Amino acid sequence: MYGRDRRATIAARFLASDEAEDLSDRSAATRCVDRLIDYGCTHDFGRPLRVSPIKCEMFLLDWLPRKVLLSPTEQEAVPHVLAAWVRWAGKRTGLPEAGVRATLDAVWDATAKFAEAYRDPSAFGLDRELVDRLLPDGDMEALPRRAFALPFLSGTHRLSGRHGSIDLSTLDPADPSDRRIMLEFEHPGAPEDHLDAHERLTVRLWDGDPPQLWETAQALLDVGYERHEILHKLIDVLDRCENDPQELRRALRVLRHEPPPE
């Protein structure tokens, strides 16, 4: 098993190696190699040091675009970090030189496609600073469900204005107390128990727990329900089943097949 300390040790050894000495942006390189190690541990049966053409292509062209929000400097750095990693890890696993060369060729071939495969949310008109606040963990897949859970993406794609003495544009959606203020702004005058219910659902959607919550919300959006109506349907299910995960999944499955609104 590769726990946090062991992963950090591997990353430090790589960054101190001859293979990594030409990586100019050490901060971006550190973040990129952490992603590489995580990918190998999670998606390659706990083998972060194994390198191959297919694995590198899948990392660059499939996993990163779907899962990870990269900064512009990280987008630029990641192919170079990956190539250095191939040389370093290949040496440590005894990969023949021909295998190292074939893998490097695959990395550089994939690099040309990476810019097209990778989608930065700012390319779709989303404010980069807002996206960074919605994705402090860099989990790209979380963006739509978090944007659905909190009232951000309307008008100029930015929560703005004031709520009492508070500048809403400065609120951090990852902070529980700030999230509560956002929900109060969206539900002016609502009683505390109503806000509590929305807060419980917001936390669940933020964390993707369980995944079926967001799947159900999408299914209801697809058949024509409005966002706030969907939130209340999900709250009703949570109120009935929150303490029984199996019953919650069953109830969400039933809700996903709700007929379209009249």
SERO-4910 file (N, C-alpha, C, O; in steps of 0.05 Angstrom, whole numbers):
BEGIN
 pado doro    nc1    nc2    nc3   cac1   cac2   cac3    cc1    cc2    cc3    oc1    oc2    oc3
  Met    A     17    -24      0      0      0      0     18     25      0     39     26     12
  Tyr    A      8     45    -14     23     71    -15      7     92      0    -11    105    -11
  Gly    A     15     96     25      2    117     41     14    144     34     31    146     16
  Arg    A      4    164     48     12    192     41     42    196     44     55    208     27
  Asp    A     54    185     66     83    189     71     99    175     50    119    187     40
  Arg    A     91    151     42    107    137     22    105    151     -5    125    152    -20
  Arg    A     82    161    -12     79    175    -37     96    201    -37    109    207    -57
  Ala    A     96    215    -14    113    239    -12    142    232    -15    157    248    -27
  Thr    A    151    210     -4    179    202     -6    187    196    -35    208    204    -45
  Ile    A    169    182    -50    174    177    -78    176    203    -94    195    206   -110
  Ala    A    158    221    -89    158    246   -103    184    262    -98    196    273   -116
  Ala    A    193    262    -72    217    276    -65    241    264    -78    259    279    -88
  Arg    A    243    238    -79    266    225    -93    266    231   -122    288    236   -134
  Phe    A    243    231   -135    242    238   -163    251    266   -168    268    272   -185
  Leu    A    241    285   -152    247    313   -156    276    320   -151    287    339   -161
  Ala    A    290    303   -135    318    307   -129    336    292   -149    361    293   -146
  Ser    A    324    278   -168    340    261   -186    352    277   -210    344    300   -215
  Asp    A    371    265   -223    382    277   -247    361    281   -269    362    300   -284
  Glu    A    343    262   -271    322    263   -292    304    287   -289    294    298   -309
  Ala    A    301    297   -264    283    319   -259    297    346   -258    284    367   -253
  Glu    A    323    347   -261    338    372   -256    331    394   -276    335    417   -270
  Asp    A    322    387   -300    316    407   -320    287    418   -318    279    435   -334
  Leu    A    272    409   -298    244    418   -295    246    446   -282    252    448   -258
  Ser    A    240    467   -296    245    494   -287    226    503   -266    234    517   -247
  Asp    A    200    496   -268    180    505   -248    177    483   -228    161    464   -232
  Arg    A    191    484   -206    191    463   -186    164    460   -173    155    438   -166
  Ser    A    150    482   -169    124    481   -156    104    466   -174     90    448   -164
  Ala    A    103    473   -199     85    459   -218     94    429   -221     76    412   -222
  Ala    A    120    424   -221    129    397   -224    121    380   -200    113    357   -203
  Thr    A    122    392   -176    113    378   -152     84    370   -153     77    347   -147
  Arg    A     67    388   -162     39    382   -164     33    361   -185     16    344   -182
  Cys    A     48    363   -207     44    343   -229     52    315   -221     39    296   -227
  Val    A     75    313   -208     84    286   -200     66    274   -179     63    250   -178
  Asp    A     55    291   -162     35    281   -142     11    268   -157      1    247   -149
  Arg    A      3    281   -179    -19    270   -194    -11    243   -207    -27    224   -208
  Leu    A     13    242   -217     23    218   -230     23    195   -210     14    172   -216
  Ile    A     33    200   -186     34    179   -166      6    170   -158      1    146   -155
  Asp    A    -11    190   -154    -39    183   -147    -52    166   -168    -66    146   -162
  Tyr    A    -47    173   -193    -59    158   -215    -49    129   -215    -65    110   -217
  Gly    A    -23    125   -212    -12     98   -211    -22     82   -188    -27     58   -190
  Cys    A    -25     94   -165    -34     80   -141    -64     73   -144    -72     51   -135
  Thr    A    -79     90   -155   -108     86   -155   -118     71   -180   -137     55   -178
  His    A   -105     76   -203   -116     65   -228    -97     44   -241   -104     34   -263
  Asp    A    -75     38   -228    -57     18   -240    -49     -2   -218    -26    -11   -216
  Phe    A    -69    -10   -202    -66    -31   -182    -42    -26   -164    -27    -44   -158
  Gly    A    -40     -1   -155    -19      5   -136      9      4   -147     28     -4   -133
  Arg    A     12     11   -173     39     10   -185     47     37   -197     47     41   -221
  Pro    A     53     56   -179     60     83   -189     85     84   -206     87    102   -223
  Leu    A    104     66   -202    129     67   -217    127     53   -245    145     57   -261
  Arg    A    106     39   -249    104     25   -276     97     46   -297     79     63   -294
  Val    A    112     45   -319    107     63   -341    104     47   -367    117     26   -370
  Ser    A     86     56   -384     82     43   -410     69     63   -429     58     83   -419
  Pro    A     70     59   -455     57     78   -473     28     81   -468     18    104   -468
  Ile    A     13     59   -464    -16     61   -459    -22     76   -434    -40     93   -433
  Lys    A     -7     70   -412    -13     83   -387     -8    113   -389    -24    128   -378
  Cys    A     13    121   -402     19    150   -405     -2    164   -422    -11    186   -416
  Glu    A    -11    151   -443    -32    162   -460    -58    165   -444    -72    186   -446
  Met    A    -65    145   -429    -90    146   -413    -88    168   -392   -108    182   -387
  Phe    A    -65    172   -380    -61    193   -360    -65    220   -372    -80    237   -362
  Leu    A    -52    225   -395    -53    251   -408    -79    257   -422    -89    280   -420
  Leu    A    -90    238   -435   -112    243   -453   -140    235   -442   -160    243   -453
  Asp    A   -140    220   -421   -165    211   -410   -169    220   -381   -188    234   -374
  Trp    A   -151    212   -363   -155    217   -334   -152    246   -327   -170    257   -314
  Leu    A   -131    259   -336   -127    287   -329   -150    305   -339   -161    321   -324
  Pro    A   -158    302   -365   -180    319   -374   -206    315   -359   -222    334   -356
  Arg    A   -211    291   -350   -236    285   -336   -236    293   -306   -256    300   -295
  Lys    A   -212    290   -294   -211    289   -265   -198    313   -252   -204    319   -228
  Val    A   -180    327   -265   -162    345   -251   -163    373   -264   -161    377   -288
  Leu    A   -166    393   -247   -164    421   -255   -135    430   -253   -124    432   -231
  Leu    A   -122    435   -276    -94    443   -276    -92    473   -281   -108    484   -297
  Ser    A    -73    486   -268    -68    514   -274    -54    515   -301    -44    495   -311
  Pro    A    -53    539   -314    -38    541   -339     -9    532   -338      1    519   -356
  Thr    A      4    538   -316     32    529   -313     34    499   -311     53    487   -321
  Glu    A     15    487   -297     15    458   -295      8    445   -321     20    424   -328
  Gln    A    -10    456   -337    -16    446   -363      9    445   -381     14    426   -396
  Glu    A     25    466   -379     50    468   -394     71    448   -384     86    437   -399
  Ala    A     71    444   -358     93    428   -346     88    398   -348    107    383   -349
  Val    A     63    390   -348     57    361   -343     70    343   -364     80    322   -356
  Pro    A     71    349   -390     84    330   -408    114    327   -402    125    305   -405
  His    A    127    349   -394    156    348   -388    161    333   -362    180    318   -361
  Val    A    143    336   -343    145    321   -318    141    291   -324    155    274   -313
  Leu    A    122    285   -341    116    257   -347    140    244   -362    147    221   -356
  Ala    A    152    259   -380    175    248   -394    198    242   -375    211    222   -376
  Ala    A    203    261   -356    225    257   -337    218    234   -318    235    218   -311
  Trp    A    192    231   -311    183    209   -295    188    182   -309    196    163   -297
  Val    A    182    181   -335    187    156   -350    216    148   -349    222    124   -344
  Arg    A    234    167   -352    263    160   -351    270    151   -323    285    131   -320
  Trp    A    260    165   -303    268    158   -275    256    132   -266    270    115   -256
  Ala    A    229    129   -270    215    105   -261    224     81   -277    226     59   -267
  Gly    A    228     85   -304    237     62   -320    263     51   -311    267     27   -311
  Lys    A    282     68   -302    307     59   -292    304     43   -267    317     22   -263
  Arg    A    285     51   -249    282     38   -224    267     12   -226    270     -6   -209
  Thr    A    251      9   -247    236    -17   -250    250    -35   -269    240    -57   -275
  Gly    A    273    -27   -280    288    -45   -299    275    -46   -326    279    -66   -341
  Leu    A    260    -26   -334    248    -26   -361    270    -24   -382    287     -6   -380
  Pro    A    270    -42   -402    291    -41   -422    291    -14   -437    270      0   -438
  Glu    A    314     -6   -447    316     20   -461    296     23   -483    286     44   -488
  Ala    A    291      1   -497    272      2   -519    244      9   -508    229     24   -521
  Gly    A    237     -1   -485    211      5   -473    210     34   -464    189     47   -467
  Val    A    232     45   -453    233     73   -446    229     90   -470    214    109   -470
  Arg    A    243     84   -492    241    100   -516    213     99   -527    202    120   -535
  Ala    A    200     76   -528    173     73   -538    153     89   -521    135    102   -531
  Thr    A    158     89   -495    140    104   -477    144    134   -481    124    149   -481
  Leu    A    169    143   -483    174    171   -488    161    180   -515    150    202   -517
  Asp    A    164    163   -535    151    170   -561    121    174   -557    109    192   -569
  Ala    A    108    156   -541     80    158   -536     73    184   -521     53    197   -527
  Val    A     90    192   -502     86    217   -487     86    241   -506     68    257   -505
  Trp    A    106    242   -524    108    265   -541     86    265   -563     76    286   -571
  Asp    A     78    241   -572     55    240   -590     30    249   -577     13    264   -589
  Ala    A     26    242   -552      2    250   -537      2    279   -530    -19    292   -527
  Thr    A     26    290   -527     28    319   -519     14    337   -539      1    357   -532
  Ala    A     17    330   -565      5    346   -586    -26    346   -583    -39    365   -591
  Lys    A    -37    324   -573    -66    322   -570    -76    332   -543   -100    336   -539
  Phe    A    -57    335   -524    -65    341   -496    -80    368   -495   -100    370   -480
  Ala    A    -70    388   -509    -83    415   -508   -112    413   -517   -129    428   -508
  Glu    A   -117    396   -537   -145    393   -546   -161    376   -527   -185    382   -523
  Ala    A   -149    355   -515   -164    338   -497   -170    351   -471   -191    346   -459
  Tyr    A   -152    368   -461   -155    381   -435   -173    405   -438   -169    422   -456
  Arg    A   -192    407   -421   -211    429   -422   -209    445   -395   -217    435   -374
  Asp    A   -199    469   -397   -199    487   -374   -226    501   -373   -235    512   -393
  Pro    A   -240    500   -350   -267    512   -348   -267    541   -356   -288    551   -365
  Ser    A   -245    556   -353   -244    584   -361   -249    587   -391   -257    609   -400
  Ala    A   -243    566   -407   -247    567   -435   -277    569   -442   -285    576   -464
  Phe    A   -294    561   -423   -323    562   -427   -336    587   -415   -360    588   -411
  Gly    A   -319    606   -408   -329    631   -398   -333    632   -368   -344    652   -357
  Leu    A   -323    612   -353   -325    612   -324   -301    627   -313   -278    623   -322
  Asp    A   -306    644   -294   -285    660   -281   -265    641   -268   -273    624   -252
  Arg    A   -239    644   -274   -219    626   -264   -218    627   -233   -215    606   -220
  Glu    A   -220    650   -222   -219    653   -193   -242    638   -180   -239    626   -159
  Leu    A   -266    640   -192   -289    626   -182   -285    596   -184   -291    581   -165
  Val    A   -275    586   -207   -270    558   -210   -251    548   -189   -255    526   -178
  Asp    A   -230    563   -183   -210    555   -163   -224    552   -136   -217    535   -120
  Arg    A   -243    570   -130   -257    568   -104   -276    544   -103   -279    531    -82
  Leu    A   -288    538   -126   -306    514   -127   -290    488   -126   -301    467   -118
  Leu    A   -265    489   -136   -249    464   -138   -223    467   -122   -202    465   -134
  Pro    A   -224    471    -96   -199    473    -81   -184    447    -81   -159    447    -77
  Asp    A   -198    424    -86   -184    398    -88   -177    391   -117   -166    369   -122
  Gly    A   -183    409   -136   -175    404   -164   -192    382   -178   -184    373   -199
  Asp    A   -214    374   -166   -230    352   -177   -249    363   -198   -271    373   -192
  Met    A   -241    361   -224   -256    372   -246   -285    361   -247   -303    376   -253
  Glu    A   -288    336   -240   -314    324   -242   -334    336   -222   -358    334   -226
  Ala    A   -324    349   -201   -341    360   -181   -353    387   -190   -372    396   -177
  Leu    A   -342    400   -211   -351    427   -217   -381    429   -223   -393    447   -211
  Pro    A   -393    413   -240   -422    417   -245   -439    412   -221   -459    427   -217
  Arg    A   -433    393   -204   -451    388   -182   -448    409   -160   -467    417   -147
  Arg    A   -424    420   -157   -420    442   -138   -432    468   -147   -443    483   -132
  Ala    A   -430    473   -173   -443    496   -185   -474    494   -182   -488    514   -179
  Phe    A   -484    470   -185   -513    465   -182   -521    469   -152   -543    480   -147
  Ala    A   -505    461   -134   -512    462   -106   -512    490    -95   -528    496    -76
  Leu    A   -495    508   -106   -493    535    -95   -499    555   -117   -492    550   -140
  Pro    A   -510    578   -111   -521    597   -131   -499    614   -143   -499    638   -139
  Phe    A   -481    602   -159   -459    617   -171   -465    624   -200   -464    648   -208
  Leu    A   -470    604   -216   -467    607   -245   -492    619   -257   -508    605   -271
  Ser    A   -495    644   -253   -518    659   -265   -507    687   -273   -489    697   -261
  Gly    A   -520    698   -293   -512    725   -301   -483    725   -311   -477    713   -332
  Thr    A   -466    737   -295   -437    740   -303   -421    716   -294   -396    718   -292
  His    A   -434    694   -286   -420    670   -276   -405    676   -250   -385    664   -244
  Arg    A   -417    694   -235   -403    700   -210   -423    710   -189   -440    727   -195
  Leu    A   -422    699   -165   -438    708   -143   -428    736   -135   -405    739   -129
  Ser    A   -446    756   -136   -437    783   -131   -458    798   -115   -480    787   -110
  Gly    A   -451    822   -106   -470    838    -90   -463    835    -61   -442    826    -53
  Arg    A   -482    844    -44   -477    844    -15   -501    831     -1   -524    832    -10
  His    A   -494    818     21   -515    806     38   -510    818     66   -492    809     81
  Gly    A   -525    839     73   -519    855     96   -492    870     92   -489    884     72
  Ser    A   -474    865    110   -447    878    107   -427    861     93   -404    868     91
  Ile    A   -436    838     82   -417    818     71   -416    821     40   -436    822     27
  Asp    A   -391    822     30   -387    822      1   -388    793     -8   -370    778     -2
  Leu    A   -409    785    -23   -413    758    -30   -391    746    -48   -385    722    -48
  Ser    A   -378    764    -64   -357    754    -82   -332    744    -67   -315    731    -80
  Thr    A   -330    750    -41   -307    742    -26   -311    716    -11   -293    705      1
  Leu    A   -336    705    -12   -342    681      3   -329    656     -9   -326    653    -33
  Asp    A   -321    638      9   -308    613      1   -328    590      3   -336    583     26
  Pro    A   -336    578    -19   -356    557    -18   -346    532     -4   -363    515      4
  Ala    A   -320    529      0   -309    506     14   -311    509     44   -307    490     60
  Asp    A   -317    534     54   -318    540     82   -347    537     91   -365    551     81
  Pro    A   -353    520    111   -380    515    120   -395    541    128   -419    544    121
  Ser    A   -382    559    142   -396    583    151   -403    601    127   -424    614    126
  Asp    A   -385    603    107   -390    618     83   -412    606     67   -429    620     55
  Arg    A   -413    579     65   -434    566     51   -461    573     63   -481    577     49
  Arg    A   -462    574     89   -487    580    103   -497    608     94   -521    612     90
  Ile    A   -479    627     93   -486    654     84   -497    654     56   -516    668     50
  Met    A   -484    638     38   -494    637     10   -523    626     10   -539    636     -5
  Leu    A   -528    605     26   -555    594     27   -575    614     38   -598    615     29
  Glu    A   -567    629     58   -585    650     69   -591    671     48   -613    681     46
  Phe    A   -571    677     31   -575    697     10   -595    686    -11   -611    701    -21
  Glu    A   -593    660    -17   -611    648    -36   -639    644    -25   -658    643    -41
  His    A   -642    642      1   -668    636     14   -674    658     35   -674    652     59
  Pro    A   -678    683     26   -682    705     46   -707    699     63   -728    693     53
  Gly    A   -703    702     89   -725    699    108   -733    671    114   -752    666    129
  Ala    A   -718    651    103   -725    623    108   -719    615    137   -700    625    148
  Pro    A   -736    598    149   -731    589    177   -705    572    178   -696    562    158
  Glu    A   -695    570    202   -670    556    206   -671    527    198   -652    517    186
  Asp    A   -693    513    203   -694    485    196   -694    481    165   -684    462    155
  His    A   -706    501    151   -706    500    122   -677    503    112   -668    489     94
  Leu    A   -663    523    123   -635    527    115   -618    503    123   -599    495    108
  Asp    A   -623    491    146   -608    467    154   -611    444    134   -592    431    127
  Ala    A   -635    441    124   -640    420    104   -625    425     78   -613    407     67
  His    A   -625    450     69   -610    457     45   -580    454     50   -565    445     32
  Glu    A   -571    460     74   -542    458     80   -534    428     80   -512    422     69
  Arg    A   -550    411     91   -543    382     90   -541    372     62   -522    357     55
  Leu    A   -560    380     45   -559    372     17   -534    384      3   -521    370    -13
  Thr    A   -529    409      8   -506    422     -5   -480    408      2   -463    404    -15
  Val    A   -476    400     27   -452    386     35   -450    359     20   -429    351     11
  Arg    A   -473    345     18   -473    320      4   -466    323    -25   -450    308    -36
  Leu    A   -477    343    -38   -471    348    -66   -442    357    -70   -429    348    -89
  Trp    A   -433    374    -52   -405    383    -53   -385    359    -53   -366    358    -68
  Asp    A   -391    340    -35   -373    317    -31   -379    294    -51   -363    276    -54
  Gly    A   -402    296    -65   -410    274    -83   -417    249    -67   -410    227    -75
  Asp    A   -431    252    -45   -437    230    -27   -467    228    -21   -478    245     -7
  Pro    A   -480    208    -32   -470    188    -51   -471    199    -80   -484    219    -85
  Pro    A   -456    186    -98   -457    195   -126   -485    196   -138   -490    212   -156
  Gln    A   -502    179   -128   -529    177   -139   -545    203   -136   -565    208   -150
  Leu    A   -537    220   -116   -551    245   -112   -549    263   -137   -569    273   -147
  Trp    A   -524    266   -147   -520    283   -171   -531    269   -196   -542    283   -213
  Glu    A   -529    243   -197   -541    229   -220   -571    233   -221   -582    237   -243
  Thr    A   -584    233   -198   -613    238   -197   -619    266   -205   -639    271   -220
  Ala    A   -604    286   -195   -609    314   -202   -607    318   -232   -623    331   -244
  Gln    A   -587    305   -245   -584    308   -274   -607    296   -288   -617    307   -308
  Ala    A   -616    272   -279   -639    259   -292   -664    277   -291   -679    278   -310
  Leu    A   -668    290   -268   -691    307   -265   -689    333   -282   -708    343   -293
  Leu    A   -664    343   -284   -660    366   -301   -666    359   -330   -678    375   -345
  Asp    A   -659    335   -338   -662    326   -366   -692    324   -374   -699    329   -397
  Val    A   -710    318   -354   -738    316   -361   -753    342   -356   -778    342   -360
  Gly    A   -739    363   -347   -752    389   -346   -758    401   -319   -770    422   -317
  Tyr    A   -749    388   -297   -753    401   -271   -734    424   -267   -711    424   -277
  Glu    A   -743    444   -252   -726    467   -245   -708    460   -222   -713    442   -206
  Arg    A   -686    475   -221   -665    469   -201   -677    469   -173   -672    449   -158
  His    A   -692    489   -164   -700    490   -137   -720    468   -130   -720    457   -108
  Glu    A   -737    461   -150   -755    439   -145   -740    413   -141   -747    396   -125
  Ile    A   -718    409   -157   -701    385   -154   -688    385   -126   -688    364   -113
  Leu    A   -678    408   -117   -666    409    -90   -686    399    -69   -678    384    -51
  His    A   -711    408    -71   -730    400    -51   -738    370    -53   -743    357    -33
  Lys    A   -738    360    -77   -743    331    -80   -720    315    -67   -725    295    -54
  Leu    A   -696    324    -71   -673    310    -59   -673    313    -29   -666    294    -14
  Ile    A   -681    337    -19   -682    341     10   -703    322     22   -698    310     43
  Asp    A   -726    318      9   -747    300     19   -736    272     22   -741    258     41
  Val    A   -720    263      2   -709    236      2   -689    234     25   -688    214     40
  Leu    A   -672    254     28   -652    253     50   -666    253     77   -657    239     95
  Asp    A   -687    268     80   -701    269    106   -712    241    113   -713    233    136
  Arg    A   -721    226     93   -733    200     98   -712    178    102   -715    160    117
  Cys    A   -689    181     87   -671    158     85   -642    163     92   -625    145     88
  Glu    A   -636    187    102   -608    194    105   -592    174    122   -568    170    118
  Asn    A   -604    162    142   -590    144    160   -589    115    151   -579     98    165
  Asp    A   -600    110    127   -600     83    116   -589     85     87   -605     90     68
  Pro    A   -563     82     83   -551     85     56   -565     68     35   -569     77     12
  Gln    A   -571     44     41   -584     26     21   -611     37     13   -618     37    -10
  Glu    A   -627     45     33   -654     56     27   -651     82     12   -668     88     -5
  Leu    A   -631     98     18   -627    123      4   -621    118    -25   -633    131    -43
  Arg    A   -604     99    -31   -598     93    -60   -623     83    -74   -628     90    -97
  Arg    A   -639     67    -60   -664     56    -72   -683     79    -78   -695     80    -99
  Ala    A   -686     97    -59   -705    120    -63   -696    138    -85   -712    149   -100
  Leu    A   -670    142    -87   -659    159   -109   -664    145   -136   -670    159   -156
  Arg    A   -661    119   -137   -666    105   -162   -695    108   -170   -700    112   -194
  Val    A   -714    107   -152   -742    112   -158   -746    140   -168   -760    145   -187
  Leu    A   -734    160   -154   -737    188   -161   -726    194   -189   -737    211   -204
  Arg    A   -705    180   -197   -693    185   -224   -713    178   -246   -711    189   -268
  His    A   -733    162   -240   -753    154   -261   -779    170   -258   -800    162   -268
  Glu    A   -778    192   -243   -801    209   -240   -810    220   -267   -793    228   -283
  Pro    A   -836    220   -273   -845    231   -299   -840    261   -301   -837    274   -281
  Pro    A   -839    271   -326   -834    299   -330   -856    316   -317   -878    307   -314
  Pro    A   -849    341   -309   -869    358   -297   -890    366   -318   -884    367   -342
  Glu    A   -914    371   -309   -935    379   -328   -932    408   -336   -948    419   -351
***
